[in-house]
């Protein structure tokens, strides 16, 4: 059995690295790791790194991530409003699941992202 300590990074497939840098850095306001050498791009999100990856540059077919990366925010409604004002389009209404709020959208390459906030305690 493996002794996995944590998830270090999640790969985000993109077709246009510069467009992705602008979206994740400027639109979402994520902190870019400036110590990562070109052509790599990484954004630090407190507990995990989002690593921007151009699969086609390595001969791998591009396929966007349909599963979604949940980005925890203090207030989903406020965050959604801010992103909508920046031109981000959301898929459906903000959901209240009874334990969390979620709002779904995609980056310019079609990778699903989720604004998320759990408000109920986790079951024991």
QUICOR-V714718 format. One record per residue. BURIAL is b if it has 24 or more other C-alpha atoms within 12 Angstrom, else e. D_FIRST is the distance of its C-alpha to the first C-alpha in Angstrom with 2 decimals. Layout:
burial d_first
BURIAL D_FIRST
BURIAL D_FIRST
//
This chain:
burial d_first
e 0.00
e 3.82
e 6.67
e 9.15
e 12.52
e 14.82
e 16.37
e 18.78
e 20.98
e 21.92
b 24.10
b 27.45
b 29.29
b 33.02
b 36.12
b 38.16
b 36.54
e 39.71
e 40.03
b 36.41
b 37.05
e 40.10
b 38.47
b 35.38
b 37.38
e 40.77
e 40.47
b 37.25
e 37.92
b 34.45
b 34.34
b 33.99
e 32.26
e 35.27
e 33.47
e 31.68
e 33.93
e 35.61
e 34.90
b 31.63
b 31.88
b 29.54
b 30.29
b 28.79
b 28.27
e 27.35
e 23.61
e 22.89
b 24.74
b 26.37
b 26.67
b 29.69
b 29.27
b 32.04
e 30.33
e 33.74
e 34.42
e 31.60
e 32.73
e 30.22
e 31.91
e 32.12
e 30.70
b 30.72
e 27.79
e 28.94
e 26.05
e 27.40
b 26.39
b 27.44
b 29.48
b 30.12
b 33.81
e 36.07
e 38.28
b 37.56
b 41.28
e 42.41
b 39.79
b 40.64
e 44.33
e 43.87
b 41.98
e 44.53
e 47.26
e 45.57
e 45.75
b 42.22
e 42.42
b 40.24
e 39.22
e 40.69
e 41.31
b 39.14
e 37.09
e 36.92
e 34.13
e 35.02
e 32.21
b 32.47
b 34.79
b 33.82
b 35.93
b 34.90
b 36.18
b 35.32
b 35.66
b 38.33
b 35.96
b 34.95
b 31.51
b 31.28
b 31.14
b 31.41
b 33.25
b 31.46
b 32.21
e 30.77
e 33.61
e 32.39
e 29.86
e 26.39
e 26.20
e 24.64
//
